[in-house]
């Protein structure tokens, strides 16, 4: 893919994004680049397991092992390769087209999702981030596929056109969408090839299923904001959300 061609075609892409809350961009990366991402993902997880407490490592429920480690938040602090990728014009320039101004990284996470790992219930990312005070339109995420994503290994599923408002949440989980709200709503599973990038709005409802395949589904999530917000990446690292109650 020629990124300059994509940028010149930004009007139809922006229209699709505005209508649905997401847009899938074909891969602009070489097989060699993508292979290095996979190697780096494995190395980061192994290093985090060897040095507990160094990286922000999180676990997820697993079909047979109870729980497995499958996520590193702020992985760019541990990886020069992924830091460079977050600045790559093939990604950041598309985010800039979305904002109509230069973009800067706000947040990142690496999810490896090995076989048997559970997915995530419906949610809108922005509800986890609103305490930073940025408008929802000023946060866009780029999901970079390191492995192929499909139904078997729990590809991301999004709900088109539902990114314009906050959806009702659960009484005992006030940051997660009430599944009853989505009954009868069509969702789109985003099957992806390695190197493809899905850009989606911070309010786009999303979910994903269990990885029932024998393959991992490694993805790097890069969230961007306009550069008008100084030190936003540092804020995401260090500022904690105020404690919520079911009444919030």
NUMIRO-345029 format. One record per residue (C-alpha): residue number from 1; x negated, y, z negated. Coordinates in Angstrom, 3 decimals, decimal comma, padded with zeros to 6 digits. Last residue first. Layout:
<i: NUM | xx: X | yy: Y | zz: Z> .
...
***
This chain:
<i: 248 | xx: 021,160 | yy: 006,272 | zz: -039,177> .
<i: 247 | xx: 023,622 | yy: 004,346 | zz: -041,398> .
<i: 246 | xx: 021,762 | yy: 001,060 | zz: -041,097> .
<i: 245 | xx: 018,775 | yy: 002,767 | zz: -042,622> .
<i: 244 | xx: 015,750 | yy: 004,117 | zz: -040,852> .
<i: 243 | xx: 012,267 | yy: 004,775 | zz: -042,214> .
<i: 242 | xx: 010,622 | yy: 007,773 | zz: -040,603> .
<i: 241 | xx: 008,726 | yy: 006,753 | zz: -037,463> .
<i: 240 | xx: 004,974 | yy: 006,728 | zz: -037,953> .
<i: 239 | xx: 002,562 | yy: 009,228 | zz: -036,448> .
<i: 238 | xx: -000,907 | yy: 007,781 | zz: -035,839> .
<i: 237 | xx: -001,138 | yy: 006,040 | zz: -032,486> .
<i: 236 | xx: 001,792 | yy: 007,760 | zz: -030,799> .
<i: 235 | xx: 000,401 | yy: 011,117 | zz: -031,923> .
<i: 234 | xx: -003,021 | yy: 010,278 | zz: -030,510> .
<i: 233 | xx: -001,437 | yy: 009,536 | zz: -027,121> .
<i: 232 | xx: 000,539 | yy: 012,799 | zz: -027,288> .
<i: 231 | xx: -002,589 | yy: 014,863 | zz: -027,872> .
<i: 230 | xx: -001,103 | yy: 017,870 | zz: -026,063> .
<i: 229 | xx: 002,388 | yy: 017,720 | zz: -024,513> .
<i: 228 | xx: 002,303 | yy: 019,915 | zz: -021,373> .
<i: 227 | xx: 000,477 | yy: 017,005 | zz: -019,693> .
<i: 226 | xx: 003,847 | yy: 015,504 | zz: -018,755> .
<i: 225 | xx: 004,513 | yy: 012,110 | zz: -020,365> .
<i: 224 | xx: 003,407 | yy: 008,594 | zz: -019,470> .
<i: 223 | xx: 003,982 | yy: 005,074 | zz: -020,820> .
<i: 222 | xx: 001,691 | yy: 002,265 | zz: -019,668> .
<i: 221 | xx: 002,906 | yy: -001,306 | zz: -020,195> .
<i: 220 | xx: 000,403 | yy: -004,010 | zz: -019,225> .
<i: 219 | xx: 001,924 | yy: -007,368 | zz: -018,363> .
<i: 218 | xx: 000,918 | yy: -010,995 | zz: -018,837> .
<i: 217 | xx: 003,609 | yy: -013,568 | zz: -018,118> .
<i: 216 | xx: 001,952 | yy: -016,847 | zz: -019,074> .
<i: 215 | xx: 002,680 | yy: -020,017 | zz: -017,155> .
<i: 214 | xx: 004,065 | yy: -023,416 | zz: -018,161> .
<i: 213 | xx: 007,587 | yy: -022,104 | zz: -017,810> .
<i: 212 | xx: 010,305 | yy: -021,524 | zz: -020,397> .
<i: 211 | xx: 009,166 | yy: -017,992 | zz: -021,243> .
<i: 210 | xx: 012,168 | yy: -016,863 | zz: -023,268> .
<i: 209 | xx: 014,305 | yy: -014,032 | zz: -021,936> .
<i: 208 | xx: 013,905 | yy: -010,345 | zz: -021,289> .
<i: 207 | xx: 015,803 | yy: -007,187 | zz: -022,141> .
<i: 206 | xx: 016,119 | yy: -003,639 | zz: -020,874> .
<i: 205 | xx: 018,345 | yy: -000,598 | zz: -021,121> .
<i: 204 | xx: 016,856 | yy: 002,340 | zz: -019,176> .
<i: 203 | xx: 016,498 | yy: 005,206 | zz: -021,664> .
<i: 202 | xx: 012,720 | yy: 005,641 | zz: -021,317> .
<i: 201 | xx: 013,078 | yy: 005,630 | zz: -017,539> .
<i: 200 | xx: 011,398 | yy: 002,889 | zz: -015,500> .
<i: 199 | xx: 008,414 | yy: 002,473 | zz: -013,186> .
<i: 198 | xx: 007,750 | yy: -001,123 | zz: -012,133> .
<i: 197 | xx: 004,268 | yy: -001,778 | zz: -010,780> .
<i: 196 | xx: 003,222 | yy: -004,635 | zz: -008,506> .
<i: 195 | xx: -000,289 | yy: -006,008 | zz: -008,983> .
<i: 194 | xx: 000,755 | yy: -009,613 | zz: -009,521> .
<i: 193 | xx: 004,131 | yy: -010,254 | zz: -007,878> .
<i: 192 | xx: 007,307 | yy: -009,217 | zz: -009,626> .
<i: 191 | xx: 010,829 | yy: -010,492 | zz: -010,220> .
<i: 190 | xx: 012,824 | yy: -007,710 | zz: -011,829> .
<i: 189 | xx: 016,041 | yy: -009,261 | zz: -013,117> .
<i: 188 | xx: 018,865 | yy: -006,816 | zz: -012,480> .
<i: 187 | xx: 021,712 | yy: -006,481 | zz: -014,962> .
<i: 186 | xx: 025,384 | yy: -006,040 | zz: -014,204> .
<i: 185 | xx: 027,600 | yy: -004,794 | zz: -017,021> .
<i: 184 | xx: 030,538 | yy: -007,000 | zz: -018,049> .
<i: 183 | xx: 029,321 | yy: -007,197 | zz: -021,630> .
<i: 182 | xx: 026,662 | yy: -004,529 | zz: -022,084> .
<i: 181 | xx: 028,206 | yy: -002,706 | zz: -025,036> .
<i: 180 | xx: 028,752 | yy: -006,033 | zz: -026,810> .
<i: 179 | xx: 024,965 | yy: -006,479 | zz: -026,774> .
<i: 178 | xx: 024,658 | yy: -003,597 | zz: -029,294> .
<i: 177 | xx: 021,460 | yy: -001,873 | zz: -028,262> .
<i: 176 | xx: 018,526 | yy: -001,917 | zz: -030,655> .
<i: 175 | xx: 017,183 | yy: 000,971 | zz: -032,745> .
<i: 174 | xx: 019,871 | yy: 000,828 | zz: -035,423> .
<i: 173 | xx: 019,276 | yy: -002,860 | zz: -036,198> .
<i: 172 | xx: 021,698 | yy: -003,809 | zz: -039,007> .
<i: 171 | xx: 024,582 | yy: -001,731 | zz: -037,645> .
<i: 170 | xx: 023,702 | yy: -002,617 | zz: -034,061> .
<i: 169 | xx: 023,364 | yy: 000,190 | zz: -031,533> .
<i: 168 | xx: 025,751 | yy: 002,085 | zz: -029,270> .
<i: 167 | xx: 024,187 | yy: 003,261 | zz: -025,991> .
<i: 166 | xx: 022,314 | yy: 006,499 | zz: -025,695> .
<i: 165 | xx: 023,028 | yy: 008,186 | zz: -022,416> .
<i: 164 | xx: 021,752 | yy: 008,686 | zz: -018,864> .
<i: 163 | xx: 019,811 | yy: 005,442 | zz: -018,493> .
<i: 162 | xx: 022,784 | yy: 003,159 | zz: -017,781> .
<i: 161 | xx: 022,489 | yy: 003,336 | zz: -013,982> .
<i: 160 | xx: 020,924 | yy: -000,067 | zz: -013,502> .
<i: 159 | xx: 020,696 | yy: -002,465 | zz: -016,469> .
<i: 158 | xx: 017,187 | yy: -003,929 | zz: -016,615> .
<i: 157 | xx: 015,818 | yy: -007,472 | zz: -016,909> .
<i: 156 | xx: 012,112 | yy: -008,109 | zz: -017,464> .
<i: 155 | xx: 010,844 | yy: -011,490 | zz: -016,326> .
<i: 154 | xx: 011,046 | yy: -014,406 | zz: -018,757> .
<i: 153 | xx: 008,708 | yy: -017,082 | zz: -017,451> .
<i: 152 | xx: 011,310 | yy: -019,109 | zz: -015,592> .
<i: 151 | xx: 013,322 | yy: -016,168 | zz: -014,241> .
<i: 150 | xx: 010,346 | yy: -014,546 | zz: -012,556> .
<i: 149 | xx: 007,183 | yy: -012,559 | zz: -013,264> .
<i: 148 | xx: 003,916 | yy: -013,152 | zz: -011,394> .
<i: 147 | xx: 000,902 | yy: -012,410 | zz: -013,540> .
<i: 146 | xx: -000,864 | yy: -009,102 | zz: -014,188> .
<i: 145 | xx: 002,291 | yy: -007,100 | zz: -013,482> .
<i: 144 | xx: 001,907 | yy: -003,427 | zz: -014,402> .
<i: 143 | xx: 004,975 | yy: -002,026 | zz: -016,155> .
<i: 142 | xx: 004,853 | yy: 001,742 | zz: -015,757> .
<i: 141 | xx: 006,853 | yy: 003,654 | zz: -018,346> .
<i: 140 | xx: 008,402 | yy: 007,100 | zz: -018,042> .
<i: 139 | xx: 008,785 | yy: 009,663 | zz: -020,799> .
<i: 138 | xx: 009,761 | yy: 013,267 | zz: -020,091> .
<i: 137 | xx: 013,356 | yy: 012,449 | zz: -019,156> .
<i: 136 | xx: 013,976 | yy: 011,267 | zz: -022,728> .
<i: 135 | xx: 013,160 | yy: 014,745 | zz: -024,006> .
<i: 134 | xx: 010,115 | yy: 014,815 | zz: -026,306> .
<i: 133 | xx: 010,681 | yy: 015,355 | zz: -030,043> .
<i: 132 | xx: 008,300 | yy: 012,699 | zz: -031,341> .
<i: 131 | xx: 011,213 | yy: 011,284 | zz: -033,374> .
<i: 130 | xx: 012,785 | yy: 010,062 | zz: -030,130> .
<i: 129 | xx: 010,276 | yy: 007,245 | zz: -029,682> .
<i: 128 | xx: 011,973 | yy: 004,021 | zz: -030,846> .
<i: 127 | xx: 015,325 | yy: 005,208 | zz: -029,482> .
<i: 126 | xx: 013,523 | yy: 006,011 | zz: -026,239> .
<i: 125 | xx: 012,727 | yy: 002,391 | zz: -025,563> .
<i: 124 | xx: 016,352 | yy: 001,443 | zz: -024,941> .
<i: 123 | xx: 017,157 | yy: -002,035 | zz: -026,219> .
<i: 122 | xx: 018,600 | yy: -005,411 | zz: -025,286> .
<i: 121 | xx: 016,968 | yy: -008,359 | zz: -027,090> .
<i: 120 | xx: 013,324 | yy: -009,188 | zz: -026,430> .
<i: 119 | xx: 011,711 | yy: -012,423 | zz: -025,231> .
<i: 118 | xx: 010,650 | yy: -015,596 | zz: -026,992> .
<i: 117 | xx: 007,317 | yy: -017,258 | zz: -026,321> .
<i: 116 | xx: 007,323 | yy: -020,861 | zz: -025,085> .
<i: 115 | xx: 004,609 | yy: -020,367 | zz: -022,477> .
<i: 114 | xx: 002,379 | yy: -017,373 | zz: -023,238> .
<i: 113 | xx: 003,885 | yy: -013,860 | zz: -023,319> .
<i: 112 | xx: 000,697 | yy: -011,780 | zz: -022,766> .
<i: 111 | xx: 002,009 | yy: -008,319 | zz: -023,657> .
<i: 110 | xx: -000,455 | yy: -005,421 | zz: -023,522> .
<i: 109 | xx: 000,741 | yy: -002,119 | zz: -024,914> .
<i: 108 | xx: 000,315 | yy: 001,510 | zz: -023,991> .
<i: 107 | xx: 001,422 | yy: 004,942 | zz: -025,117> .
<i: 106 | xx: 001,418 | yy: 008,610 | zz: -024,090> .
<i: 105 | xx: -000,801 | yy: 008,677 | zz: -020,997> .
<i: 104 | xx: -000,843 | yy: 011,977 | zz: -019,148> .
<i: 103 | xx: 001,112 | yy: 013,207 | zz: -016,145> .
<i: 102 | xx: 000,641 | yy: 016,216 | zz: -013,884> .
<i: 101 | xx: 003,826 | yy: 017,975 | zz: -012,722> .
<i: 100 | xx: 006,996 | yy: 017,091 | zz: -010,791> .
<i: 99 | xx: 007,802 | yy: 014,623 | zz: -013,550> .
<i: 98 | xx: 008,513 | yy: 011,615 | zz: -011,324> .
<i: 97 | xx: 005,822 | yy: 012,622 | zz: -008,860> .
<i: 96 | xx: 003,389 | yy: 012,748 | zz: -011,789> .
<i: 95 | xx: 004,302 | yy: 009,168 | zz: -012,701> .
<i: 94 | xx: 003,444 | yy: 008,189 | zz: -009,124> .
<i: 93 | xx: 000,113 | yy: 009,988 | zz: -009,455> .
<i: 92 | xx: -000,632 | yy: 008,092 | zz: -012,671> .
<i: 91 | xx: -000,294 | yy: 004,687 | zz: -011,034> .
<i: 90 | xx: -002,284 | yy: 004,599 | zz: -007,780> .
<i: 89 | xx: -004,130 | yy: 007,626 | zz: -009,159> .
<i: 88 | xx: -005,896 | yy: 005,344 | zz: -011,680> .
<i: 87 | xx: -005,993 | yy: 006,949 | zz: -015,115> .
<i: 86 | xx: -004,249 | yy: 004,045 | zz: -016,909> .
<i: 85 | xx: -006,450 | yy: 001,658 | zz: -014,927> .
<i: 84 | xx: -009,593 | yy: 003,303 | zz: -016,285> .
<i: 83 | xx: -008,359 | yy: 002,842 | zz: -019,842> .
<i: 82 | xx: -007,481 | yy: -000,757 | zz: -018,924> .
<i: 81 | xx: -011,069 | yy: -001,486 | zz: -017,912> .
<i: 80 | xx: -012,541 | yy: 000,412 | zz: -020,858> .
<i: 79 | xx: -010,600 | yy: -001,871 | zz: -023,206> .
<i: 78 | xx: -010,274 | yy: -001,742 | zz: -026,989> .
<i: 77 | xx: -008,671 | yy: 001,697 | zz: -027,407> .
<i: 76 | xx: -006,724 | yy: 000,884 | zz: -024,254> .
<i: 75 | xx: -004,902 | yy: -001,873 | zz: -026,132> .
<i: 74 | xx: -002,831 | yy: 000,728 | zz: -027,987> .
<i: 73 | xx: -000,441 | yy: -002,049 | zz: -029,016> .
<i: 72 | xx: -001,667 | yy: -005,612 | zz: -028,557> .
<i: 71 | xx: 001,001 | yy: -008,261 | zz: -028,013> .
<i: 70 | xx: 001,286 | yy: -012,051 | zz: -027,770> .
<i: 69 | xx: 000,288 | yy: -013,577 | zz: -031,073> .
<i: 68 | xx: 002,326 | yy: -016,730 | zz: -031,580> .
<i: 67 | xx: 005,255 | yy: -017,585 | zz: -033,827> .
<i: 66 | xx: 006,964 | yy: -020,717 | zz: -035,117> .
<i: 65 | xx: 004,925 | yy: -022,998 | zz: -032,897> .
<i: 64 | xx: 007,688 | yy: -024,844 | zz: -031,028> .
<i: 63 | xx: 009,946 | yy: -022,321 | zz: -029,266> .
<i: 62 | xx: 007,891 | yy: -019,281 | zz: -030,234> .
<i: 61 | xx: 008,792 | yy: -016,104 | zz: -032,112> .
<i: 60 | xx: 006,546 | yy: -013,134 | zz: -031,376> .
<i: 59 | xx: 003,347 | yy: -011,873 | zz: -032,964> .
<i: 58 | xx: 001,652 | yy: -008,500 | zz: -033,093> .
<i: 57 | xx: -001,964 | yy: -007,339 | zz: -032,780> .
<i: 56 | xx: -002,853 | yy: -003,715 | zz: -033,411> .
<i: 55 | xx: -006,573 | yy: -004,303 | zz: -032,940> .
<i: 54 | xx: -009,269 | yy: -004,366 | zz: -035,627> .
<i: 53 | xx: -007,233 | yy: -005,939 | zz: -038,394> .
<i: 52 | xx: -008,264 | yy: -009,508 | zz: -037,715> .
<i: 51 | xx: -011,559 | yy: -009,789 | zz: -035,816> .
<i: 50 | xx: -011,621 | yy: -013,182 | zz: -034,073> .
<i: 49 | xx: -007,929 | yy: -013,011 | zz: -033,194> .
<i: 48 | xx: -008,398 | yy: -009,531 | zz: -031,728> .
<i: 47 | xx: -011,403 | yy: -010,682 | zz: -029,704> .
<i: 46 | xx: -009,457 | yy: -013,628 | zz: -028,299> .
<i: 45 | xx: -006,509 | yy: -011,400 | zz: -027,391> .
<i: 44 | xx: -008,765 | yy: -008,840 | zz: -025,712> .
<i: 43 | xx: -010,698 | yy: -011,488 | zz: -023,771> .
<i: 42 | xx: -007,501 | yy: -013,045 | zz: -022,407> .
<i: 41 | xx: -006,218 | yy: -009,678 | zz: -021,224> .
<i: 40 | xx: -009,590 | yy: -008,766 | zz: -019,715> .
<i: 39 | xx: -009,716 | yy: -011,959 | zz: -017,663> .
<i: 38 | xx: -006,213 | yy: -011,319 | zz: -016,387> .
<i: 37 | xx: -007,011 | yy: -007,712 | zz: -015,524> .
<i: 36 | xx: -010,172 | yy: -008,853 | zz: -013,718> .
<i: 35 | xx: -008,065 | yy: -011,132 | zz: -011,502> .
<i: 34 | xx: -005,873 | yy: -008,148 | zz: -010,570> .
<i: 33 | xx: -008,888 | yy: -006,145 | zz: -009,432> .
<i: 32 | xx: -010,217 | yy: -009,039 | zz: -007,355> .
<i: 31 | xx: -006,815 | yy: -009,644 | zz: -005,773> .
<i: 30 | xx: -006,882 | yy: -006,004 | zz: -004,613> .
<i: 29 | xx: -004,489 | yy: -003,366 | zz: -005,918> .
<i: 28 | xx: -001,869 | yy: -001,227 | zz: -004,162> .
<i: 27 | xx: 000,923 | yy: -003,613 | zz: -005,122> .
<i: 26 | xx: 004,460 | yy: -002,705 | zz: -004,112> .
<i: 25 | xx: 006,280 | yy: -000,103 | zz: -006,266> .
<i: 24 | xx: 009,484 | yy: -001,064 | zz: -008,098> .
<i: 23 | xx: 011,815 | yy: 001,791 | zz: -009,092> .
<i: 22 | xx: 013,798 | yy: 002,356 | zz: -012,277> .
<i: 21 | xx: 016,611 | yy: 004,350 | zz: -013,864> .
<i: 20 | xx: 019,195 | yy: 003,342 | zz: -011,259> .
<i: 19 | xx: 020,379 | yy: 006,563 | zz: -009,618> .
<i: 18 | xx: 017,517 | yy: 008,866 | zz: -010,635> .
<i: 17 | xx: 014,917 | yy: 006,246 | zz: -009,754> .
<i: 16 | xx: 016,499 | yy: 005,564 | zz: -006,372> .
<i: 15 | xx: 016,627 | yy: 009,281 | zz: -005,620> .
<i: 14 | xx: 013,015 | yy: 009,676 | zz: -006,763> .
<i: 13 | xx: 011,949 | yy: 006,905 | zz: -004,407> .
<i: 12 | xx: 013,909 | yy: 008,457 | zz: -001,545> .
<i: 11 | xx: 012,212 | yy: 011,831 | zz: -002,176> .
<i: 10 | xx: 008,753 | yy: 010,427 | zz: -002,962> .
<i: 9 | xx: 008,013 | yy: 009,282 | zz: 000,581> .
<i: 8 | xx: 004,946 | yy: 011,511 | zz: 000,759> .
<i: 7 | xx: 003,840 | yy: 009,979 | zz: -002,542> .
<i: 6 | xx: 004,218 | yy: 006,463 | zz: -001,158> .
<i: 5 | xx: 002,190 | yy: 007,393 | zz: 001,911> .
<i: 4 | xx: -000,505 | yy: 008,835 | zz: -000,332> .
<i: 3 | xx: -000,507 | yy: 005,578 | zz: -002,305> .
<i: 2 | xx: -001,198 | yy: 003,537 | zz: 000,840> .
<i: 1 | xx: 000,000 | yy: 000,000 | zz: 000,000> .
***
